[in-house]
């Protein structure tokens, strides 16, 4: 629903025997190292992006009735749930991470945090987050957060070693954060207003597919070494990977025109989303024509430009121009 560690230094020694220099020992870095290891378990960069969409969902759902207190409670609770889910994800994947160059230095495979510590840490954070949400925001937001957590940690994560469809399955919990914010603002009023939540969910769901396929293509050898079943790993020429990228990026373009009927933005968002969508689609088509790591990286960069851009335009249109 977003990694460096510190090492302890030894005490300083005299510069020369003939003229010893007395120096105080430099403080050891055990505490900062411990903190950074636990922080890394929470995948903070992924958590920040998820919380950005939670906030967007809340502001769009609440409109002029937005309350700072409710927004803060939603972000705190959702952040704890996301952090706990990420820690449990790394716990489950610790043996896989140990076989991959890009992840073997994470706290669990490197042995800096034990499996028991990670389990307690992840369960405590997620449990505290869900309890806090249940006590402070409408129940549907808590249900959406719980569903996000369960799907991410216990469905998507195990499926990564079973089927290449894991990317589509993982896109579901990845698309739920704005829904958490939406229902924190509105609560449950039957099926009234579900269209807005559906549009936000659709944008996130479709965006994730080319985004993660670009990453999976660039690191396909590493993922294969870890035993992960990713589409690029079974698609040596990249034709199927490129096709899925192009289709899902193309599907983002018309979503901008669904915002107004869903009670969100109007023509400004439709125009902005179309521009961002076509730019994203262009990079996907370029990858389809030249399936290289360089082109895949451009798709990744376009995805990172698309998401905040589209949400920014949507909030400007929905909240400032109405």
Secondary structure in CASP SS format (residue, H / E / C, confidence):
PFRMAT SS
TARGET T0000
AUTHOR 0000-0000-0000
METHOD secondary structure of the structure
MODEL  1
X C 1.00
X C 1.00
X C 1.00
X C 1.00
X C 1.00
X C 1.00
X C 1.00
X C 1.00
X C 1.00
X C 1.00
X C 1.00
X C 1.00
X C 1.00
X C 1.00
X C 1.00
X C 1.00
X H 1.00
X H 1.00
X H 1.00
X C 1.00
X C 1.00
X C 1.00
X C 1.00
X C 1.00
X C 1.00
X C 1.00
X C 1.00
X C 1.00
X C 1.00
X H 1.00
X H 1.00
X H 1.00
X H 1.00
X H 1.00
X H 1.00
X H 1.00
X H 1.00
X H 1.00
X H 1.00
X H 1.00
X H 1.00
X C 1.00
X C 1.00
X H 1.00
X H 1.00
X H 1.00
X H 1.00
X H 1.00
X H 1.00
X H 1.00
X H 1.00
X H 1.00
X H 1.00
X H 1.00
X H 1.00
X H 1.00
X H 1.00
X H 1.00
X H 1.00
X H 1.00
X H 1.00
X H 1.00
X H 1.00
X H 1.00
X H 1.00
X C 1.00
X C 1.00
X H 1.00
X H 1.00
X H 1.00
X H 1.00
X H 1.00
X H 1.00
X H 1.00
X H 1.00
X H 1.00
X H 1.00
X H 1.00
X H 1.00
X H 1.00
X H 1.00
X H 1.00
X H 1.00
X H 1.00
X H 1.00
X H 1.00
X H 1.00
X H 1.00
X H 1.00
X H 1.00
X H 1.00
X H 1.00
X C 1.00
X H 1.00
X H 1.00
X H 1.00
X H 1.00
X C 1.00
X C 1.00
X C 1.00
X C 1.00
X C 1.00
X C 1.00
X C 1.00
X C 1.00
X C 1.00
X C 1.00
X C 1.00
X C 1.00
X C 1.00
X C 1.00
X C 1.00
X C 1.00
X C 1.00
X H 1.00
X H 1.00
X H 1.00
X H 1.00
X H 1.00
X H 1.00
X H 1.00
X H 1.00
X H 1.00
X H 1.00
X H 1.00
X H 1.00
X H 1.00
X H 1.00
X H 1.00
X H 1.00
X H 1.00
X H 1.00
X H 1.00
X H 1.00
X H 1.00
X H 1.00
X C 1.00
X C 1.00
X H 1.00
X H 1.00
X H 1.00
X H 1.00
X H 1.00
X H 1.00
X H 1.00
X H 1.00
X H 1.00
X H 1.00
X H 1.00
X H 1.00
X H 1.00
X H 1.00
X H 1.00
X H 1.00
X H 1.00
X H 1.00
X H 1.00
X H 1.00
X H 1.00
X C 1.00
X C 1.00
X C 1.00
X C 1.00
X C 1.00
X C 1.00
X H 1.00
X H 1.00
X H 1.00
X H 1.00
X H 1.00
X H 1.00
X H 1.00
X H 1.00
X H 1.00
X H 1.00
X C 1.00
X H 1.00
X H 1.00
X H 1.00
X H 1.00
X H 1.00
X H 1.00
X H 1.00
X H 1.00
X H 1.00
X H 1.00
X C 1.00
X C 1.00
X C 1.00
X C 1.00
X C 1.00
X C 1.00
X C 1.00
X H 1.00
X H 1.00
X H 1.00
X H 1.00
X H 1.00
X H 1.00
X H 1.00
X H 1.00
X H 1.00
X H 1.00
X H 1.00
X H 1.00
X H 1.00
X H 1.00
X H 1.00
X H 1.00
X H 1.00
X H 1.00
X H 1.00
X H 1.00
X H 1.00
X H 1.00
X H 1.00
X H 1.00
X H 1.00
X C 1.00
X H 1.00
X H 1.00
X H 1.00
X H 1.00
X H 1.00
X H 1.00
X H 1.00
X C 1.00
X C 1.00
X C 1.00
X C 1.00
X H 1.00
X H 1.00
X H 1.00
X H 1.00
X C 1.00
X C 1.00
X C 1.00
X C 1.00
X H 1.00
X H 1.00
X H 1.00
X H 1.00
X H 1.00
X H 1.00
X H 1.00
X H 1.00
X H 1.00
X H 1.00
X H 1.00
X H 1.00
X H 1.00
X H 1.00
X H 1.00
X H 1.00
X H 1.00
X H 1.00
X H 1.00
X H 1.00
X C 1.00
X C 1.00
X C 1.00
X C 1.00
X C 1.00
X C 1.00
X C 1.00
X C 1.00
X H 1.00
X H 1.00
X H 1.00
X H 1.00
X H 1.00
X H 1.00
X H 1.00
X H 1.00
X H 1.00
X H 1.00
X H 1.00
X H 1.00
X H 1.00
X H 1.00
X H 1.00
X H 1.00
X H 1.00
X H 1.00
X H 1.00
X H 1.00
X H 1.00
X H 1.00
X H 1.00
X C 1.00
X C 1.00
X C 1.00
X H 1.00
X H 1.00
X H 1.00
X H 1.00
X H 1.00
X H 1.00
X H 1.00
X H 1.00
X H 1.00
X H 1.00
X H 1.00
X H 1.00
X H 1.00
X H 1.00
X H 1.00
X H 1.00
X H 1.00
X H 1.00
X H 1.00
X H 1.00
X H 1.00
X H 1.00
X H 1.00
X H 1.00
X H 1.00
X H 1.00
X H 1.00
X H 1.00
X C 1.00
X C 1.00
END
